[in-house]
Amino acid sequence: MDSLFSNLFLALEERIVAGVPLVKGVYPELSQTENYNGSPSEWPCVFIDFTNLTYSEQSSFIQAASGELQCRMVFKVTNAAGSDFLDTPTALSHYEAELKLHQTLQGWTNGTVAPLTRIKLSTEDRDDAFRVRVLTYSLNFNEYPLQSPGSDIPTPLLELLS
């Protein structure tokens, strides 16, 4: 894959699955909790998005990018007995999972992006069956063109006189 975001998502997915066994799935953010239809069926899940990116031109068409990595950690609001009332142990387990996710991501880099740094933590105000905690990290990287813009002019072969 050529997309930095595709490759970054796959690296993050691998990191989160290995580092936070409580997480049952890692998915690209596509408004799944707003359009919930029963899938995924196991919770909690982490939905990843790359947002608020701004680019500045460096040199030779290299761009510096600065933005945010958002990790929406989503819990289905039920306890072990299936009730939609969260008891204290269930709520505390959510905080423990959130901490483990943060420890897995803080300072991580795949060599393409600068080490991640948490910049924000929030709870979404919802009136459905989900509790959503949003962990936001600074996302900084340089983007290099695959090839220089313009046309390629082949170099003529060098002929040597003998």
N, C-alpha and C positions, 0 to 999 in steps of 0.2 A: 504494500500500500504506500502511496505517495503522500497522503494527507498527514500533516503533523498531528491533527486532532484525532484521526483514526488510530494512529500508532500510540499516541498518548493515552487514549481511552483504553486500549488493549493492555498497555503497561500498568495503568492504574487498576484495571480489573484484576489482573494477576496479583498485584501487590495487596489489594484489599482482600481478595479471597484467601490468600495465604496468611495474611496478618490479622484478620478479624473473622475467625471461624463462625461467630454468631450470625454474620451477614449471610443471608440465603441467596442473594442475587445482586449483581451489579449491572446496571443498564444505562444506556444513553437516556438523558432526560427528554421525554417526548410527551409531557403532560399526562403521564399514565394515571396519576392519582386524581386528576380532574376528570378523566374519562374512564374510570375504573369499571372493568367488566369481569372481574374475577381472576384475572391473571396478572401478576404472579400470585400463586396461592400460598407461598411460604414467605414469612416476614421475619426480621426486618430486611429491607432492600436499600441499596444506595443507588440513587439516580445522579448521573454526572452530566454537567454542562460546562461549557467554556463561554464566559460572558464578558460583556463590557470591555471588549478589546479595542485598544487604540494602537495605531501604528505610526512610527516616525521613520523617515528615510535616513539611512546612515550613509553608506557609500556603495558605489557599484551595484545599486538596486537592492542592497541588503536592507531589510526593515527590522527595527526593534519593535517588539510587541509587548504591550503591558495590559493585563486584564485580570480576570478572576476565574478560578476554578471553583465551581459550586458543587458541593456534595450534599444532596438531600437525603438524609437518613430517615426512612419512613417505617414507622411501626404501625401495625394494625392495632386499634385500641380494643384489645381483649386481654384477659389474664389467662392463666393456665387452665382455669375451669371453664373458659369460654365466655365469661361475662364481659360486658362492655364497660364495666366499672374497673378502673385500674387500681389495684391494691398497691401498697407502698413497696413491697418487694419487686413487683413487676416494673413499677416506675423507676426504681433504683437500678434495675438491670438495664434499662434503656440508657441511663447515664453512664453505666459501665461500658456498654457497647460503643457509645459515642466517644468516650475517652480512648478506647482501644483504636477506633478509627482515626482519631486525631494523632495518637502516638505513631500509627502506621504511616501517616502522610506528612507530618511535620518534619521539614528538612529533607524530604525525599526528592531525588532528581533521577531522571533516566539518562542524563547527559545531554539532553536536548533542551530542557527547560532549567531555569535557575531553581535552586532548592525551594520547595514550597514553604510558605510562611502563612500561618492562620492570621486573618485580618478581621474576621467577623464571625459571630455565632448568633443565630436567631431561631425563634420558634414561629412557625407559620400559624396564623389565626385561622382555624378551620372549623367547620360545623359538620364534618362527616366522620367516617370511621378510622381516620388516620391521625397520628401525631407525627409531625414532621419537624425535624431539627435540621437547620441549614448551616453547614460548616463551609466557610468561604476562605479560600487561600489566594494569595497573590500569585499570578501566573505571568512570568516574564521569559521571553525567548527572542532569539534572532531568527528571522526567516530569510533563507538564501534562495535566489532564483535557481531553477533547475538548469537554465542556460542563460547566457547574456542576451538581452534583447537586441534585435537587429538581425541582419542576414549574415549567414555564414558564407564566406568566400573561400573556396578551396585554394590551398596553396599549390602552385604548380610544382611539379617534380623537378628536382635539381638535376641538370645534366652536366656531367663532368667531361671535359675534353681529355682525350687520351693521347 
